[in-house]
Amino acid sequence: MRIKVLRLSKVWLLGVVLFHLSNLPTLGQEATVFMSNHDLDETLSNLLFQIDKNGFSYMTTYTKRSRPTHSGTFSGKVHIIAFEDRHHEKMIACEPTLALEYPFKIIAWKDEDEIYVAYTNPIFYKRRYQMKTCDKFIQDLNKRLIRLFNDAARKK
């Protein structure tokens, strides 16, 4: 799995980079990772507010805990926010297999002194489900998710 860590000042490059990467082969789920300028609680609160503001519907939040093992070193909580697109019928009309992505999820966690937020980028749905159509829907969904993360993570 490839993970891209972006600072908010470089977010505008995301669309260009992902457009070019969309023609490359992938071995799994592509994650886009942002760093937040807020503490974890404020980041989670901002995400919930922005979910509603950007045309999504909040479903639930749950937490998973990790402990370091011989294969990994992260120890802490990962907060998972499940949400859906209010226009899910458009998505399913484009490609029924996209329903496998529901509910959408955002994860947030603290690692040392940094707060990270991640989601699966919809640009990769096209390749994952071998879609021939739905470009406009996927691009619109991607723009709304980027806006959601930008607005939730930046300092006002």
Buried (B, 14 or more C-beta within 10 A) or exposed (E): EEEBEBEBEEBEEBBEBBEEBBEEEEEEEBBBBBBBBBEBEBBBEBBBBBBEEBBBEBBEBEEEEEEEEEEEEEEBEBBBBBBBBEBBEBBBEBBEEBEEBBBBBBBBBBEEEEBBBBBBBBBBBBBBBEBEEBEEBBBBBBEBBBBBBBBBBBEE
